[in-house]
Amino acid sequence: MTARTLPGDPPGGRRAVLVWGVGTLVYLVAVVHRTSLGVAGIDAADRFHIGASALSSFSILQVLVYACMQIPVGLMVDRLGTKRVLMLGAVLFTSGQLAFALSHSYGMALAARAVLGCGDAMTFVSVLRLGSRWFPARRGPMIAQGAALFGVAGNLVSTVALSRLLHSAGWTPTFLGTAIGGAFVLLLVALFLKDHPEGYEPAPAEHAGLAYVRRQIAASWAEPGTRLGMWTHFTTQFSGMVFLLLWGLPYLVEDQGLSRGTAGSLLTLVVLANMVFGTLFGQLISRHHGARMPLTLGVIAATAAIWAVVLGWPGGQDPMWLLVLLCVVLGACGPGSMIGFDFARPANPPERFGTASGIVNIGGFTASMLTLLAVGVLLDASGDNYRVAWSSIFVLQAVGTVQILRLRRHSDRLERERIAVSRVESLHRSAAAVSGE
């Protein structure tokens, strides 16, 4: 199925690119805040005198807050608009990073990561909603992957710049510097961001308290496309995220015996591969909508296969070419998860897309949280055996794949029916306009 234009689409254009660019810059900074612990995990363990399980608690709590906030954030975006939610998010993740920079106790640092996770949770769904309000629906896959690329750029800043700054300037100056970046994007949102273009205001909706909330959530969840998107996000994202968010650097340094510099280069390779795959996937899905499911299943199969080879390789350490291949494949995890939003988009009207996006976004972050916990617990239980700890990913992949295969046919059928109805309605409107009715 090729790209399509639907009635009532916003025009896009330079103004749309500018406004959307401000929103995605906020997301980039939020990802820098989110992933900053990934290059500071060993330093955090020393600073707060904690073991693997306690270290994983930082990321687990941050991701737990993020996941729990997704549906509330989706409802907030649908009701309050993108600008207000992005501003609140920037205030929270900047405050959390500032507190983390000044923390000397484990408890204070843990609370800071929770506040950071709350603010971070408000960014990506807001950016998706911003794109749907400013660009035509046919640009949806490219907009989602483009937003993800800004997140990848945030990962790149963490793996390249922050890792060097951390070891030259120290803990507090490094995290204070990122907090200043959060204050800067807050100012940009206040000055330049607008929820929608002129003449494309959303239809007024009644927000009847809890009744409205229940209707939004129930209607979004009832759509098979929303659930398919959530399980796609669940199954594809978590492996690469856990690697970048916390456990990749310790694994490469402590288990594989690499230097921090070499390990940092491999993390950078994951990020660069993410950018390449994101561009390819976005272009392919925009032109061939039917490529979504083959790409999803391909990412899952490739990820499972490379982990099986890495963990099953004989001997104590894997060859460098295999670790490089692992990092390249993990680079496809993020772009693969973005396909989940494209499954949900045609299943939900614009006024409900924020809520549906929040449900989809829960998937990958829930899987990431479970894997972060599993790896930390298994490391402590097995005497720091990373091969045992990383094996936990296969369980979640199996669960998610079963759900994807179960939902795919029903979702595809409903989407084809909706597209057919939309085209008939468009033809009738065109005929009425020509006849002067």
N, C-alpha and C positions, 0 to 999 in steps of 0.2 A: 504494500500500500504506500503510495507516495504522499508527499506533504499536501496539505489541504488548507484552504482559507474558509473561515466560518463567518457567518453574519455577525456584525457588531464588533469585529476585531479592532483593537487600537492600532494606530498607524505605525508605531515605531519611530525611526528617524533619529537625528542627532540629539535632540532634547531627551529622548528616551534613553539613549546610550549614556548621556551625562548623568541623569538622575539614577539610573541603574548602577552606574559606575560608583557613585557615592555609597549606595547601599552595599555593594560587593566589597568596597574598601573596608567598611565596618566589619564585614564577615572575615576578611583577611586578618584584620587585627585581632578579632576574637579567636581565630584559629592559632595565631601566634601565642596568645595567652593560654589557650587550651593545651597546646603541644609543648609549651616551654618546659614542662616537667620531664618530657621524654629525653631531653639532652641533659637533664639535671638530676636524674634518678639516683645515680651513685653519690653525687654531692649531697642530695637530700637525705640519703641514708646516713651519711656521716654527720651532717648538720644536726639532725634530730635524734641520732643514735637509735635507729630502728632497723628491723629485719625486713625480709621480703614481703611477708603478709601485711605488715604495717605500712610498708612503702606502697604496696598495691592499693591500700585503702584510700590514698590520695586520689588516684585516678578512678577507683570504683565509686567513691562518693561523688566526685565531679560528674561522672557519666550517669550515675543514678539520678542526681538532681536534673541533669540535662534531659534524660529520658522521661522522668515524671513531669517535667514542665512542658512537654511537647503538645499535648492536647490543650492545656490551658493557654499556651502561647498561640496555638492555632485559633482558638476562640477569640483571644485578645486581638489578633491581627484582623480577623473578620469583623470584629466590632469596633475597634478603636482606630484601625488604620496602621499602615506600615511605619510612618514617621514617629509616632508616639512610642510604639513598641521598640523600635531600634534605638531611640534615645534612652529609654529605660534600660535596655540591654547594655548599652555602652557604659552607662553610669555604674551598673552592677559589676560587669567584668573588670572595669578599671579599678573599682574599689577593692574587689577581691584580689587582684594582682598587686595592688599597693600594700594590702595587709600581708600578703604572702612574702613580699620583699622584706618586710620589717619583722616577720615572725622569727622567734627564737625557740618557741615551744611547739611540740607536735600538735597539741590541741588547737592552738591559735592558727597554725598553718592549715589544719584540716578544715576548720570553719571558713578560712579564706578561700580554699578551693571550692567549697560548696557555694559560696556567693558568686565566685567566678563562673561556675557551671550554670548557675541560674541566669546570669547575664548572657553567657554564650548561647544558651538555649533559645534566646529570643532573636537570634540573627538570621539563621539560614532559612527558616520558614518565612520570615519577613521578606528576605531577598527574593524567594520564589514568588511570593504574592506580588511584590513590586514588579517583577518581570511579567507576570500574567496581566497586570494592569497597564503596562506600557508597550508591550510587544504583541504581534499577532500570534494566535495559537500555533501556527505552523512553525514558529520559532521556539516553541516550548523546549524540545530536547536540547537545542543549542544553548538556550538561556540557562537551563539547569546545569549542563556540563560546564558552561562558562562560569557560573557561580562557583561550581566545584573547583575550577582551575584557580580562582582567587583563594580558595581554601588551601589548595596545594601550594600556592605561592607563600601562604602563611606558614605552612610546614617547612618550606624551603628556608624561610627566614630563621625559623627555629633551629633547623639542622645545620645551617651554614653559619649564620651570623651569631645567634645566641650562644651556640656551643663554644665559639671562640671568645666571645665577650665574657662568658662565665668564667673562663679560666685565666683571663687577663685582668678583668675589672673586679671580679668577685660577685658573690650572691646578691647583695642588696642593690648595688648600682645596676646590675643587669635587669633585675625584675622591676626596678623603678623606671628604667628606660622604656620598657614595654608599657608600663602604666601611663606614661606620658603620651605614647602613641594612641592609647584609648581616649584620652582627653581631646586629642586633636581630631579624631574622627567624630566625636560627639559634636564638636563645633561645626564640622562640615555638614552633618545631618541637620542641625538646627538652621543653617543658612541656606542650603541648596536642595534638600530633598522634598519631594512632593508626592503624595500618594497616587495620583493618577493624572493623565493629561486633561486639558480643558475639553469639555464636551463629552467626556467618557466617565462621568461620575457614576458610581454603582447605584443601582436602584435601592431606595431606602428599605431597610428591613426592620421588622419588629423584634426587639430583644427583650423578651418577657422573662427575665431572670433565669431561674433554674430550668424552667420549661423549655426556653430557647436553647440552653446548653444541652439538655438531653436530646432535643430534636436534632441539633447539629451533629452530635456525636453518633447518635443512632443512625441517622441517614447516611453519614459518611461510612460507618462500619458496615452497613447493609450492602454496600456496593462491593462486589467481588474484586473489582479493580483496585480498590483501596487496600483490601486484605492481601491481594497478590503483590501490590507494591510494598507493603510492610514486610512480607516474607522474603521478597527479593532483596530489600535493604538489609534485613536480618542476616541472610545467608552469605551475601557477597562482601559486606563492608568490614566485618569485625576482625578478620585475620590481619589485614593490612593496618587497621587502626590500632590494634593492640601492639603490633610491632613498632609503630611509630610513636604511639602515645606513652609507652613505658618500657616494655620488655625487650625491644629490639637491641638497644645499646648494651644492656647487661648481658644478654645472650651472646652477642658477638664478641664482647670483651672477656667475659668471665668463662664462657663455655668454649668458644672457638679460639680464644687466645689472640685476638686481633688487638692492635693498638687502638686508642680512642680516635685517632685521626682516620685510620682505615675504616673503623666502624662508622664514623660520621659520614665518610664518603659513601658507604653502602646505604645509609639512611637517605642521603641526598639522591642516590640512584632511584630509590623507591619513589621519591617525590617527583623526579624528572620523568620517570616512566608513567606516573600518574597523569602528568600533564599531556604526554603524548597520547596515551590511551583515551583521555578525556576528549581531546580534539577529534580523534578518529571516531569514537563512539557517537559523539554529538552529530558529526557530519553524516554518519551512516544512518542513524535513526531518523534524522530529519528527512533524508531522501527515501529511505526504505523502512517504513514503520514496522514491517514484519520481522525486522532484524532484532527486535528487542529480546524475544525469548531465546533465540540461538546465542546471542551475546551473553545473556544471563547465565544460561547453563554452561556455556563455554568458560566463563570466568570461574564458576564453581568447580568445574572439572579440573581446570588447570591449577587452581589453588590447592585442591586436595592432592593432585598428583605430585606437585613439587614438594609439598610438605611430607608426603609419604617417602619420597626419595631422600630428602634431607634427613629426616628422622631415622630412616632405615639404613643410611650409609654406614658401612662397616668402619670401625676405628673410632678414635676419640674425637677427631676433628674432620670437618667436611672440606673438600678442595675449594679453592677460591672461586673457580668457575661456577660451581654449584651454588655458592652463596650469592654470586652475582645474578644467576638465573632466578633464584628465589626472590631477590629484591625486585627484579624486573616484573615477575608475575604478580607480586604483591602490589605493584603499581597499578594493576588493573582493578583492584578491589574497590577503590573509591569511585571511579567512573562506572563500574558495574552496579554499584548501589544507587547511582543517580537514575538508572532505568526504572527503579521503583516509583519515582515521582511521575514518570511518563505513563506508567500503568494507571495511576490514580487520577491523572489530569482529566482525561475524557470521561471518566466515570462520575465526576462531580462538577456542578456549576461553579462559576467564579466566586459567588458569595459563600461557598462552602469549601473552597480549595485550601484555605489556610488550615481549617480543621483537619481535612483529609491529609494534607502534607504533614501535619503534626503526628498523625497516627502512623504514617509511613516512616517518619524519622525515628519513631520509637524503636523500630525493629533492629536496626544496626547497632544502636547504642545500648539496647538491652543485651544483645549478643556480646558486645564488647565488654560490658560490665561483668557478665557471667564469666567470660574468658579471662579477664583481668584477675578476678577472684580465684578462678580455678588454677591459673598458672602460679599465683602467689602461694596458695595453700599447698599445691603439689610440690613446689620447690622446697618448702619447709619440711613437708612430709617425706620427701625422697632424698633429702640431703643435697639439694641444689642440682637435681638431675633434670636438665632442660628438655631432654628428649621425652621423658615421661610427662612433664608439665605441658609441653606444646601439643601432645597427643589429644588433649581435651578439645581441640578445635574440630576434630572429625565428628564428634557427637552432635555439635550444633549444626554443622553442615548437613548431616544426614536428616535431622529434624526439619530444617528449613527447606531442603530439596523436596521432601515428601509433600510439604504444604504447597510449594510452588506448582508441582505437577498436578496436585489435586484441584487447584483453583484456575489453572490457565485456560481450559476450554470454556468454562462458563464466562469468564471475563472477556475472552475474545469474542464470543457470540454476542454478548450485550453491547460491546463496543461497536461491532459491525452494524448492529441494528440502529444504534444512536447516530452513527455517521450517515446511514442511509436516510433516516428521518430528517437530519439536518440539511442534507442536500435537497430533499424534496421541498422542505420549507423555504430554502433559499430560492429555488426555481419558481415557486409560487409567488414570492415577494417580487422577484424580477418581472414576472409576467404581469402582476398587478401594477407595477410602476410603469411598464410600457403602455398598458391599456388606459392609464390615467385613473385607476380606481383608488 
